[in-house]
Amino acid sequence: MTQPEHDVLKAAEDHLWLHFTRHSAYQQSEIPTIVRGEGSYVYDIHGKRYLDGLAGLFVVQVGHGRQELAEAAAKQAQELAFFPLWSYAHPKAAELAQRLAAQTPGDLNRVFFTTGGGEAVESAWKLAKQYFKLTGKPLKHKVISRQIAYHGTPQGALAITGIPAFKQMFEPLVPGSVRVPNTNHYRADEITGVKGMTPEEYGLWAADRVARAIEMEGPDTVAAVFAEPVQNAGGCFPPPPGYWQRLREICDEYDVLLVSDEVICAFGRLGTMFGGQKFDYVPDIITCAKGMTSGYSPIGAMIAHERLFEPFKSGDTMFAHGYTFGGHPVSAAVALANLDIFEREDLLGHVTKNEPLFKQTLDDLRDLPIVGDVRGAGYFWGIELVKDKATKETFDADESERLLRGFLSKALFDAGLYCRADDRGDPVIQLAPPLVAGLKEFEEIGSILRGVLTEAWARV
């Protein structure tokens, strides 16, 4: 190890506070340190190569090492490094807003920029509250979201999040958030108490729980429903057929805003620019971030239907909300260059064409006794791990701890695959490679997973 490498590792150990990390895990070992990336691969400080099976964190859509995105950032920084969107505009934010509005479904024409996804969710809830106060329905402030769903860490977004373990240390949170069942059809028998529901039947059942929750809370108190096109936490729950259409009907019936949280799913992750285009629905608000710049610079956005902007057009009314770095000129410039790559290389078409190949690679693992379910869409998949395939018996908390953190996470990384082994809900492995990945990368993912999961089963 060279002295510079030693110094970096020592600095990380002594001063860096990692996010969502048990630092005790590194008391006897160094913190894994990634120094560069190229295409679908990243390299650690010792030069070892890893397949990036999670696109960083569902982010690096166009792959690592794109020189033109770095150049776009440098050019913009030289021209205008910063100016706020507080009562002023700048060209890149205006151009990006126009471009995003042109690609959203329906009349989602107003783009409110943030610096990340949690801020976009926070902004959407605040807009919903103020919109209804301005339109004569001041009691409408509550939000409905799904169990296990993750919507961010700010106090409002965290209240909407459906993962109790993430919330308990920070309570009391913002009041007014209500939980409903998610779209995990694999566990439908347990969730509903009814055996043998088809995906369509379960989808309608799950959507109707939203209607029931609105009725229980009182329709005059509910402002919005937040849901991801494909729910991330819990391991990639795709919507059953008809689910989103029924959800749209329910929101229209009760005058509730439908918020499509697409921080992960937007910008090609599902093979479409936005989730509504994949599953044929038009929300009232889209929240997005991550893939907008492929992670080359931070940015997020709340994109709202034109009618939600109407009350703010006249008089002295304003949306009393904002972020210093929202719509940052450099980030906006990078986002525009990133979207240029999408169009030039037809990444949406690439994902759509290769989705069956990725699915088949993962479906081939179903012969392993530890693999219970494979589910997802586009380049966004989860593998649920079980103790018994026939009964779908899951692992208890201690077993999950030993399986995921005691073995799988490190074993997969050591084998050359960066992905996520998670137990927010039942134990799952999540995969979301860069959108430039293809058959070669899929085969490598499948080979590594087969070897590591076979060893994991031997340890059960």
Secondary structure, DSSP 8 states (H G I E B T S, - for coil): --HHHHHHHHHHHHH---TT--GGGGSSS----EEEEEBTEEEETT--EEEETTHHHHT-TT-B--HHHHHHHHHHHHH------SS---HHHHHHHHHHHHHSSTTEEEEEEESSHHHHHHHHHHHHHHHHHHTT-TT--EEEEETT----SSHHHHHH---HHHHGGG-S--S-EEEE----GGGHHHHHS-TT--HHHHHHHHHHHHHHHHHHH-TTTEEEEEE-SSB-TTT-B---TTHHHHHHHHHHHHT-EEEEE-TTTTTTTTSSSSHHHHHT---SEEEE-GGGTTTSS--EEEEEEHHHHGGGSSTT-------TTTT-HHHHHHHHHHHHHHHHHTHHHHHHHHHHHHHHHHHGGGGSTTEEEEEEETTEEEEEE-SBTTTTB---HHHHIIIIIIIIHHHHHHTTEE-EEE-SSS-EEEE---TT--HHHHHHHHHHHHHHHHHHHHH-
